[in-house]
């Protein structure tokens, strides 16, 4: 016999969304169809979808401690 039951996973167990006629505490073999996540793909595709551009100061990469932590700027001669 085979039945199809829609379930929801609460982080610990699968819970049926409709009543089922199954014997409690009995082992069953399940097949789970995992829905495809929108926007899923390889790491590069995900990274690209999250990236963007940011308009910031031209010395952002060399003076990040100043912009992030509020420290004094490092003189150009020490970079």
N, C-alpha and C positions, 0 to 999 in steps of 0.2 A: 504494500500500500504506500502511496506517496501523497503528501499534502503540501500546499504552499501556504506559508504563514508570514505575514509582515511583522517584523519585530523592531524594537528600538533598543539600542545598547546604552545602558545608563552608566557605563564606566566599570561595572562589575559583572552584570549579567544581561543576557538578552531577554527582553520581556515582550510577549506577543501583544499586538495591538487589538486582536480580536480573541474571543474565547476559543480554546482548543480542546478537543476531546482526546487527551493523552493521559496515560497512567502516571501519576506522580512518582518521583524517585526512580524512574526507569531511564536507562541510557538510550539515547536516540542518536542517529547519525545525521548531521546537518550539512547542508550546502548553503554557503552565504555568497550572495552576489553583492559585491562592493561597488557602490556608485562611483563613477569617475568624478574626481574633484575638479571643479572649474578652474582653469588656469594652471593645473598641474602639468609638469613636464620635467625636463632635465634642469639641473641646477642653474645653468646659464639662462634658460628661458625665465625661470622664476626670478633670478637676480635682475634680469633686464626689465621685467614687469614692475619691480619695486624701485628701480633706479629712476633718477630724474636729474635735473640740473639745479644747481643752487648758485645764485648770484652772491658772491662774497668777495672779500678783499683779495687782491692779487697775491698777497703774501700769506694767505690762509695756511698753506701747507708748511711753511717754514716758521710761522709764528702762532701755531695752534695753542700753545700754552697761554699766550696772551689772550687770545679770543675765547678760549674755553674756561681757563682758570683765573683770568684777570691778572696774570703775572706781567711784569714789565717786558717789553719787546726785547728780543735778543738783537744786539747790534749786528749788522750785515757782515762785519768782519769776522764774527765768530760762527757764522753759518757754514 
